[in-house]
Amino acid sequence: MTMNAHEVPPAPIGLLAELTHRCPLGCPYCSNPVQLESRSDEIDTESWKRVFSEAAALGVLQVHLSGGEPLARRDLVELVEHCAKVGLYTNLITSGIGMSPTLVTRLADAGLDHVQLSIQDSTAASADKIAGYDGAFAKKREVARLVCDAGFALTINAVIHRANAGRAGNMVALAIELGARRVEIAHVQYYGWAVPNRAALMPTLVQAQAAIAAVEALKKQHAGEIVIDHVIPDYHARYPKACMGGWGKRTINITPQGRALPCHAAESIKSLEFWNVAQHSLADIWYQSPAFNAYRGTQWMNELCRTCERREIDHGGCRCQALALAGDAAATDPVCHKSPDHGKMQQIVLAEEAAHVEAYVYRRLKGGGGASSL
C-alpha cells in the first residue's frame, strides 16, 4: 500500500539497541560509523530501561542487543532482565569475546532468549586476521559450546568478502558443527568501516557467484536441519535490496548516544534531523520525527521508482547508497539496472575487482584505526 504523508505507519516490530561502540575486534567491514562514540557518551542504564519500556508499549516485539560488543556494558544483565520484565524477546548479538560460563548463567537467569555469534572465517588463522584479534576463533568455539549447553537458541553470523568467499559453504558446515539452529551468510554491505576497506573486501564477480551458488545449494541440502539466511551482494545485482524492509517501516536503531535512526547508516544523510531518546519518547520519534518520515511510503520517490512495479518490493533501494553513489538520497539506488547512475556502480565494481589492496583499516575506538597487513 502506498503511504501518503497523512497516513499513520504501523508500529515497529524490532529495536536494534547499539549499547556501545566499544569492541575488542577490529573487523574491517563493521557497520558502525567510522567516527565511533566513546564510553563517556553512552546513555546510562536507566535511560535504556526507559527506552525498552517505551518500546514494549509501542508494540515492539524483539530487541537486538548489539554494539560494538554489548558484553562491554557492565549493566547488560540488568538490561536483559528489564526487557524480559516488560515482555520483550531479547537477542544478544556478540563476538563472544568477554563471555564466561558465569556470565552465560547470569544472562540465562535474567531471561535472555537468543544469541547471535559472529564468525569471521572457517579457519582459525584467517578468522583471527580478519578480526584483528589473536585467539578470537578459538574463543568463539568455546562460547558456542557454552551457549548451546545453557539451552539458548544459537545463530551464527558470517560476513562474506574477498578473503573468505571461497569458504562460504564451509561456514555453513561450521555453524552446524557448533550447534546453531540458524546461520546468516551475508555478503559485505559497504557502509561504515567497509567503505574505506572496499578495495580490500570486494570479491570478483566469479568469486561472488561461486559463493552464492554454494550457499544456495546448501540451503536445499540442509533444509530442516538448519535455517540458512542468505544476503547476496547488491553490487553485483540487477535490483536493489529492500533496505530495512522499507524506511521507517519495521525497526528502530538507537545509537550508544541515544540517537534514533531508521537504519544503521542513516546518519550519512547529513540533511536529516535525528531525534534523541533523551529529548523525545520512542513513540514520538517513530510517528513524528523528520528522519523517520523522510522516506516512508512512495510519495517521496522520483518518477522512475514511483511508477515501477517493484516500488513496494524494494522500496527504491538503499537511501544511504543512493546518496553515496548518486549524490542524492532520493535518487534511485544505483544498484538498480534501470537507474541512470547504474554505470557508476559498474565502474566501482570493475575498479575494486582489479585492486590489489593487501591491508585493512581495522576498526579501532581509539586512534581512528590503522592499516595492518592481511
Phi and psi in degrees as a GROMACS rama.xvg file:
@    title "Ramachandran Plot"
@    xaxis  label "Phi"
@    yaxis  label "Psi"
@TYPE xy
-74.6736  130.703  THR-2
-99.104  121.119  MET-3
-89.6019  168.224  ASN-4
-59.1335  -31.0408  ALA-5
-89.2635  -6.94607  HIS-6
-78.7221  146.005  GLU-7
-90.3957  125.075  VAL-8
-71.2319  155.735  PRO-9
-66.1852  159.172  PRO-10
-65.7068  150.95  ALA-11
-70.814  155.201  PRO-12
-107.913  -17.717  ILE-13
-137.846  153.425  GLY-14
-134.061  124.985  LEU-15
-97.5372  112.078  LEU-16
-99.8608  103.131  ALA-17
-83.2914  92.1528  GLU-18
-68.3291  -28.3572  LEU-19
-161.901  156.988  THR-20
-98.8162  -2.17751  HIS-21
-68.296  137.253  ARG-22
-161.622  137.422  CYS-23
-75.6012  -19.2092  PRO-24
-88.5447  162.631  LEU-25
-122.726  30.2646  GLY-26
-46.5193  124.267  CYS-27
-75.4233  -1.98978  PRO-28
-112.172  10.6482  TYR-29
-53.4679  137.364  CYS-30
-80.0401  -9.89472  SER-31
-59.8617  149.951  ASN-32
-63.6292  153.968  PRO-33
-63.2034  -33.9558  VAL-34
-87.6735  92.7132  GLN-35
-79.7147  150.623  LEU-36
-89.7204  138.768  GLU-37
-82.1655  167.008  SER-38
-59.4868  -36.6652  ARG-39
-65.8895  -19.1284  SER-40
-92.2918  -7.05331  ASP-41
-69.7567  140.462  GLU-42
-70.7583  154.523  ILE-43
-86.5621  178.091  ASP-44
-58.0695  -48.5736  THR-45
-64.8466  -34.4968  GLU-46
-65.7238  -43.1983  SER-47
-64.1565  -40.5193  TRP-48
-63.5759  -40.2284  LYS-49
-62.1873  -43.4327  ARG-50
-59.9005  -42.6459  VAL-51
-67.4568  -36.8152  PHE-52
-64.6223  -42.413  SER-53
-66.0146  -35.7851  GLU-54
-63.3977  -45.6034  ALA-55
-61.3351  -41.7455  ALA-56
-66.843  -30.336  ALA-57
-75.3367  -23.8331  LEU-58
119.896  0.656365  GLY-59
-61.8786  137.724  VAL-60
-101.944  -34.6744  LEU-61
-136.353  144.292  GLN-62
-117.997  129.21  VAL-63
-101.505  113.678  HIS-64
-91.4149  110.358  LEU-65
-133.632  -166.737  SER-66
-158.179  -135.604  GLY-67
38.512  -154.425  GLY-68
-110  107.733  GLU-69
-62.9026  -22.3779  PRO-70
-64.9757  -14.1224  LEU-71
-72.9034  -15.8597  ALA-72
-82.9067  122.568  ARG-73
-69.6822  -17.6225  ARG-74
-97.7676  13.6791  ASP-75
-57.2393  -45.8393  LEU-76
-61.2656  -41.4679  VAL-77
-63.3909  -39.1412  GLU-78
-68.3568  -41.3372  LEU-79
-60.8576  -44.0771  VAL-80
-61.1346  -39.1145  GLU-81
-68.6622  -42.4388  HIS-82
-58.721  -43.5746  CYS-83
-62.2514  -39.1702  ALA-84
-62.4457  -37.4499  LYS-85
-93.2494  6.06527  VAL-86
89.2223  22.7791  GLY-87
-97.2062  135.395  LEU-88
-74.2825  130.986  TYR-89
-114.308  133.165  THR-90
-124.335  118.385  ASN-91
-92.8097  118.223  LEU-92
-101.37  112.494  ILE-93
-142.176  155.152  THR-94
-82.5604  -15.5255  SER-95
88.0432  -19.1208  GLY-96
-68.4378  122.786  ILE-97
103.947  -7.09602  GLY-98
-81.8411  141.881  MET-99
-136.114  162.865  SER-100
-56.4305  -39.9977  PRO-101
-63.3198  -43.7547  THR-102
-67.1347  -38.4732  LEU-103
-57.5773  -44.8731  VAL-104
-63.7003  -43.6351  THR-105
-63.5059  -40.2148  ARG-106
-66.8636  -38.5777  LEU-107
-63.7277  -44.4607  ALA-108
-64.5254  -30.1971  ASP-109
-76.1805  -17.5632  ALA-110
108.743  14.9217  GLY-111
-58.254  140.084  LEU-112
-100.933  -33.599  ASP-113
-153.844  150.429  HIS-114
-127.629  131.209  VAL-115
-110.676  120.77  GLN-116
-113.774  128.694  LEU-117
-84.5115  143.616  SER-118
-127.647  152.032  ILE-119
-103.428  -20.9411  GLN-120
-170.428  174.37  ASP-121
-93.2156  -5.88203  SER-122
-117.586  143.247  THR-123
-62.2747  -46.3529  ALA-124
-61.4361  -47.2379  ALA-125
-68.581  -41.8328  SER-126
-60.5141  -43.3441  ALA-127
-68.1671  -35.8936  ASP-128
-66.7494  -42.5806  LYS-129
-64.2237  -40.5545  ILE-130
-75.3402  -19.3927  ALA-131
68.6747  33.5877  GLY-132
-150.743  111.206  TYR-133
-67.0922  132.053  ASP-134
87.9291  1.26931  GLY-135
-62.6402  -42.7139  ALA-136
-61.6562  -45.7119  PHE-137
-62.8589  -39.2879  ALA-138
-64.1004  -39.97  LYS-139
-64.6893  -37.9216  LYS-140
-62.3419  -41.6156  ARG-141
-64.4264  -43.3668  GLU-142
-65.4056  -40.3649  VAL-143
-57.6358  -41.4759  ALA-144
-64.5591  -44.4026  ARG-145
-60.6207  -43.3977  LEU-146
-64.2157  -46.677  VAL-147
-67.461  -40.0912  CYS-148
-62.7414  -29.7223  ASP-149
-80.3302  -6.33451  ALA-150
91.2675  7.28808  GLY-151
-73.645  147.771  PHE-152
-72.6956  134.73  ALA-153
-117.794  131.252  LEU-154
-114.846  137.982  THR-155
-103.741  131.132  ILE-156
-105.585  132.818  ASN-157
-136.398  124.621  ALA-158
-96.3901  128.27  VAL-159
-99.5842  133.942  ILE-160
-155.266  -170.117  HIS-161
-56.504  -38.8303  ARG-162
-73.4242  -23.0582  ALA-163
-129.079  5.60832  ASN-164
-57.7471  -33.9385  ALA-165
-70.8639  -10.0672  GLY-166
-117.232  22.5123  ARG-167
-57.6924  -42.8762  ALA-168
-66.153  -35.2408  GLY-169
-63.5792  -30.3351  ASN-170
-73.1559  -28.4291  MET-171
-66.5393  -44.621  VAL-172
-61.396  -39.5042  ALA-173
-64.2208  -41.8266  LEU-174
-59.4276  -41.5056  ALA-175
-64.1953  -44.0836  ILE-176
-59.4653  -37.8155  GLU-177
-77.386  -7.46111  LEU-178
92.5538  16.0249  GLY-179
-71.8774  147.904  ALA-180
-94.3461  -15.3297  ARG-181
-148.788  145.517  ARG-182
-133.975  134.013  VAL-183
-107.944  113.682  GLU-184
-101.284  107.426  ILE-185
-122.2  116.471  ALA-186
-65.87  143.329  HIS-187
-55.077  138.079  VAL-188
-107.134  134.829  GLN-189
-90.8915  77.8497  TYR-190
-132.732  168.49  TYR-191
55.2463  -128.475  GLY-192
-72.678  -15.7932  TRP-193
-71.0113  -20.9787  ALA-194
-67.5944  -53.7644  VAL-195
-67.1739  -14.8243  PRO-196
-104.461  10.4409  ASN-197
-58.0674  -41.051  ARG-198
-65.9897  -27.9049  ALA-199
-86.862  -20.5958  ALA-200
-98.8679  -33.5237  LEU-201
-68.7489  121.547  MET-202
-76.335  163.643  PRO-203
-72.2698  165.088  THR-204
-60.0748  -39.6076  LEU-205
-63.0559  -44.534  VAL-206
-61.3477  -46.3709  GLN-207
-62.3184  -44.792  ALA-208
-63.9014  -39.0159  GLN-209
-66.491  -41.8911  ALA-210
-64.4169  -42.8674  ALA-211
-60.9055  -46.6666  ILE-212
-62.0297  -41.202  ALA-213
-63.0014  -45.2651  ALA-214
-69.4825  -40.6518  VAL-215
-63.391  -36.7998  GLU-216
-66.2657  -38.1958  ALA-217
-69.4493  -29.1904  LEU-218
-59.4827  -40.369  LYS-219
-73.8939  -41.7123  LYS-220
-63.8744  -37.9168  GLN-221
-107.509  18.0015  HIS-222
-57.317  129.09  ALA-223
91.2326  -13.5975  GLY-224
-101.203  -42.9238  GLU-225
-151.719  143.803  ILE-226
-84.2107  126.843  VAL-227
-113.929  109.18  ILE-228
-92.9849  131.827  ASP-229
-126.875  114.501  HIS-230
-104.154  108.789  VAL-231
-82.2428  160.622  ILE-232
-75.1331  119.957  PRO-233
-73.3671  -21.9297  ASP-234
-62.6477  -20.9569  TYR-235
-106.347  11.8857  HIS-236
-98.9519  167.792  ALA-237
-95.0266  -26.2496  ARG-238
-125.645  148.983  TYR-239
-74.8627  160.718  PRO-240
-76.6833  155.098  LYS-241
-80.6728  81.3521  ALA-242
-56.6129  123.701  CYS-243
58.8605  16.8491  MET-244
68.5331  18.4098  GLY-245
111.313  133.466  GLY-246
-61.5426  124.531  TRP-247
61.6146  33.4853  GLY-248
-112.234  -32.1786  LYS-249
-129.396  -36.4387  ARG-250
-134.031  161.664  THR-251
-125.184  136.274  ILE-252
-106.687  133.8  ASN-253
-117.508  124.926  ILE-254
-78.6483  165.804  THR-255
-56.1321  -28.1223  PRO-256
-87.1602  -7.18779  GLN-257
101.892  6.00524  GLY-258
-77.265  138.011  ARG-259
-98.2384  125.97  ALA-260
-123.668  146.294  LEU-261
-72.0512  -23.7127  PRO-262
-154.11  164.836  CYS-263
-65.6451  -23.0136  HIS-264
-104.074  6.85853  ALA-265
-59.4422  -28.2404  ALA-266
-67.5101  -9.70455  GLU-267
-69.3408  -17.5731  SER-268
-89.9069  92.0904  ILE-269
-66.7971  -18.4101  LYS-270
-77.1324  -11.9923  SER-271
-85.5494  151.233  LEU-272
-105.687  117.832  GLU-273
-104.63  122.043  PHE-274
-80.8061  152.133  TRP-275
-108.372  143.341  ASN-276
-66.567  -13.7542  VAL-277
-73.1651  -25.2137  ALA-278
-110.841  -17.0458  GLN-279
-136.397  147.723  HIS-280
-72.2001  158.746  SER-281
-63.9806  -35.8877  LEU-282
-64.5548  -44.2142  ALA-283
-62.7536  -40.0861  ASP-284
-62.0597  -46.5278  ILE-285
-64.8676  -44.6394  TRP-286
-91.532  -28.2101  TYR-287
-119.474  -16.7202  GLN-288
-69.0274  144.504  SER-289
-58.5926  -40.3303  PRO-290
-64.5598  -43.4334  ALA-291
-71.7196  -26.8752  PHE-292
-90.004  -8.66528  ASN-293
-60.6371  -42.9759  ALA-294
-129.004  32.3524  TYR-295
-77.9105  150.305  ARG-296
67.2482  -144.567  GLY-297
-129.059  -6.717  THR-298
-65.8856  -26.2944  GLN-299
-76.5664  -15.9156  TRP-300
-67.9155  151.626  MET-301
-73.9158  173.463  ASN-302
-60.5563  -38.8428  GLU-303
-58.9047  -46.0195  LEU-304
-78.7831  -39.9661  CYS-305
-65.2684  -28.0509  ARG-306
-101.158  4.52315  THR-307
-80.4512  143.909  CYS-308
-69.4057  -12.053  GLU-309
-99.8246  9.47413  ARG-310
-61.9595  -29.4445  ARG-311
-94.7715  2.15845  GLU-312
-99.6318  -52.7727  ILE-313
-109.049  -2.48205  ASP-314
56.3213  31.1134  HIS-315
83.0845  -1.65109  GLY-316
84.5178  -157.728  GLY-317
-87.9426  124.934  CYS-318
-69.6442  -36.9957  ARG-319
-69.1623  -37.8647  CYS-320
-69.9436  -36.4629  GLN-321
-61.3102  -42.2096  ALA-322
-65.6376  -45.9491  LEU-323
-65.1652  -36.789  ALA-324
-104.773  -27.1313  LEU-325
-109.537  -10.8152  ALA-326
82.0844  7.89561  GLY-327
-148.043  118.721  ASP-328
-65.6412  -18.8449  ALA-329
-94.8834  2.5342  ALA-330
-75.7229  163.45  ALA-331
-64.649  133.662  THR-332
-54.5545  123.907  ASP-333
-61.1054  -11.7658  PRO-334
-60.3656  -36.2985  VAL-335
-63.6288  131.279  CYS-336
-68.0754  -14.21  HIS-337
-84.4427  -14.2844  LYS-338
-67.496  138.272  SER-339
-65.8044  -13.6565  PRO-340
-101.85  10.1535  ASP-341
-60.3456  -31.7142  HIS-342
-60.8741  -32.425  GLY-343
-63.8271  -40.6754  LYS-344
-62.0451  -44.7763  MET-345
-63.5994  -38.1577  GLN-346
-64.0143  -41.1838  GLN-347
-63.731  -44.1545  ILE-348
-59.322  -47.4291  VAL-349
-64.0555  -41.4269  LEU-350
-66.9202  -43.0215  ALA-351
-73.285  -33.6405  GLU-352
-63.0105  -34.2365  GLU-353
-83.7677  -10.321  ALA-354
-71.3778  150.09  ALA-355
-123.306  50.7648  HIS-356
-75.1137  129.154  VAL-357
-117.828  20.703  GLU-358
-141.698  145.467  ALA-359
-99.4375  151.534  TYR-360
-92.2586  102.23  VAL-361
-72.5295  144.37  TYR-362
-72.6813  120.462  ARG-363
-137.634  138.702  ARG-364
-71.058  -36.929  LEU-365
-104.641  137.918  LYS-366
84.9534  -4.29015  GLY-367
76.2162  10.0139  GLY-368
93.0139  163.332  GLY-369
-158.81  151.619  GLY-370
-72.6255  135.976  ALA-371
-136.57  150.281  SER-372
-68.9765  143.705  SER-373
